[in-house]
Amino acid sequence: MITFENVSYKYSNSYRENLTGLNFEFHKGDTVLILGENGSGKTTLLSLISNLIFPDSGSVKLFGMNTKEKNFEKFFRRKIGYVFQTPYNSLLNRTVFEEVVWILKNYGIDNEEGKYSDCMRSFGLNPEKMKNRNPMKLSLSEKKKISIISNIIHDPSVLLVDEPNILFDYYSYQSLINIFNEYKSKNNILIIATNYPENFIFLANKIVYLKDKTVSFFGNTKDFFQEGIFFSKELEVVKNYLWKNGRLPDKIEQYFVDK
């Protein structure tokens, strides 16, 4: 479980708080979309969850443990994967194989070759041809795929993804959805921050909508649609896309999971 209790955060070079008064809980099995305009704090929220930054006030707890506790870092890293929006921010090794299995080596997880091959194939990548390539010389799309694989290969309890398909074509997007569905089936927590909710809203059971530096809406997906008068601009984009692609039936509650 992930709990935010009256969390506020301000960057050191900011004259006002970037996020303030955040209160919500995510539970095992939740798939959450973090929505909001550019600059609303979506990436900052992910950074708070991932322990890259700490709240100025309030508390962030993961599985009952406060992120500021002394032993939290050791406890937590095995349990999380964080895919940055820009893939080259997280590529550190000399070869694709070393990059993908680094976390397995770090935590003493066996079957490196098998896990590497399975994860690569799930994204339509040839594990043998890619094995010795330099990650920094891959295409942007390939870098993003390697970043996702590297953060999911150890089967973390929480997966944070910032703009997951921004560099993908249709077939790569479909592979990504299959990967997310497989991850969801294990009762994990999946959190996606995106400016393109139409691509992922059918996966989600919860929505966090950030506006004016705080949580303007937190609840299940069905209620987001029913209360969508408050978010008319974003809601119309999603509705139009889903109806156009035949994804949304007449009764919304029959489509979205209400947990």
N, C-alpha and C positions, 0 to 999 in steps of 0.2 A: 504494500500500500504506500502511496505517496501523499503526504499531507502538507499543505501550505496553511499557516496560521498567521494572519495579519502581517504578511510579508511585504516589505518595502525595500527598494534598492535604488541607489543613485550612483552613476559613474562619477569618478573623481573630477572629471572636467565638465560636469554638468551643473547648471545652476539650480536645477530642480530634480525631484525624484523621477526616475525613468519608469518605475513601476511602484504602485502603492496600494496597500490594503488588499492583498491577494489572499483569498480564502477558498480552498476547494480540496477535494480528496479524489484520488484515482485508486481503483481496486484491481486485483488480479482479474485478468480477462477483459479489461477495458481497452478500447481503442479510441483515442482522443484526438480530435483535430484542434489545433491552436490556430485561430483565425484573427484577422485584424489587418488594418492598412499598413503600408510600409512605415517603419518607425514606431509601431504600436507596442513593441516589446516582445515579440514572439521568440526571437533568438535569445534575448536576455532571460526569458522564462526557462528556456531549455538549458541555458548555462547555469541557472540556479538549481535546476534538478540534477544536473550532471556534476555539481560540486566544483565547477570551474570558477564560480564567483559565490560569495556568501551574502546573505541578506543583511542590510543595515539594521533592520528591526524585524521582529517576528521570527518564526522558525520554519525550516524546511525539514521534514522527516521522511526517511525512506525505510519502510519495513520497521517502523518504530524507533529508528535511530536518527538523532539530530545530526545534520551535516557538519556541524561545528565540533562534534565530539572528537576526542583525540584519535581514536582508532577507526574513525569512519572511513578514511581513504582506503585502508587495507580491506575492510569489510565490503566496501561498495564496488570497487572496480571490477570485480569478477561478475557482478550482477547487472552491469550496464553496457550498452553500446550506444555510441553517439556519432551519427553521420552528419558531418558539417555540410552546409550548403555548397561551399567551395571545396571540391575534393582534394586539391593539392595541399590544403592546410593540414591534412592528416596522413599524407604519404611520406614515410620516413626511411624505408628500406631500399636495398639495391635491386632486388628482383621482386616480381609479382608474388612468387611463392613465399619468400621471406616476409613480405608485407602481410599476406593473408594469414599465415600461420604464426605470426609473431605472438599474438595473445595466447595461443595454445601453448607455445613454449614457455611463456611467462608464467602461466598457471599450471604447468605440468599436465596438460590434457593430452591424452593419447590419440592415436590414429590420425596424425597430421595429414598424411597423404590422402587417405580416404575422405576426410572432411573437406580438404582442399578441392579434390576432384568433384565431389558432389555439389559443393557450393558454386564452383565455377560453371558447371554444366547447367545449374538451375537458372543461370543468367545468360545461357546460350554462348558461353565462352569455352574455348578449347583449352583444357588445363595444361596439356603438354606443350602446345605452341606458345602459350602465354607464360609458362613457368619461369623462364630466365630473362624475360623482358624487363626493362627498367620502367617502373611505374610512372616516372616523370616524363617518359617519352611516349606514353599512351595518348590516345585521343581524350578529349574532355569527358565524353560519354563513358569510355572504358575506365577512366580514373574514378568516375562516380560509382560505377559498378564495383570496382575493386574496394572502394571505401565502404560500400554497403556490405559486401561479403566479409570484409575484415572485421566488421562490427557485429556480425550476426553468427559467425562461425562457432563461437564459444557458447551459443544458446543462452544469451543473457536474459534475466528476468524482466528487464526494462530496455526498450529500444527507442531512442530519440532520433528523429529524422527531420532535418531542416531542408525543405523544398526537394523532396526525393526524386522527382522525375523531370526536373527543369531541363535536362540535357538529353532526354530520351526520345527515340522514335516510338511509333505505335507498338512494335513487337517487343521492344525493351520494356515499355510500360506494362504490357501484359505479363511479362516475366516478373516484373516487380510486384504486381498485384498477386500473382501466385505465391511469391516469396512471403509477402505480408500475410496472406491467408494461412499459409503453413505456420508462420510464427504465431498468429492469433490462435490457432487450434491447440496450442500448448498452454493456454491460459496465462499468457504473458501480458505485460502492459506495453502497448504500442502507442507512441505519441508522435504525431506528425504536425509540424508547423508548415503552413503553406499559404500562398496567395491564390491557389487554384483549387478551392474546395470541391469543385465539380469532379475532379479526378479521384477523390478519395472519400467523399462523404458517405458513400454507400458501404464503406468498411466500418464506419465509426458508430459507436453508441453514445459518445459524449462529445460536447462542443465546449471549448473555452473561447469566448469572443472578447478580445482586448480593444478597448477604446478609451481615450483620454487617460492613458497611463494606468488603467485598472481593469478589472474583469467586469465587462458590461453584461455578459451572459455566461452562465455555467449551468449546464443541464444536459438532458438526453437529446438526441438528434431530432426526434419527433417534435419535442417542445420548441426547438429552434425554428422549425418550420411553422409551427402554430403561432409562435410569438414573433414571427419574422417581420411584422410591421415595423419593429425597431431597427431592423437591419435590411431595409428594403433593397438597397443597391446590391449588396452581396447576395441576398436571397434570390433576387431575380436572375442573376447570372447563373446560379446553381440550378434553379428551377428550369430555366430555358434550356440549359445544356442537358439535363437529365431527361426532360420530356422529349427533346429532339432526338436523343439516342435511345429512347424506349426503355429507360431505366426506372421511371417513376410511374407507378400505377395511380389510379384515381384516388385511392385511399392511402395516404402516406403512412398511416400507422401499420399497414400490412407489409410495408417495405422495410422500415427501419426498426432495429431491435431496441426495445425499451427495457433497459436494465435498471 
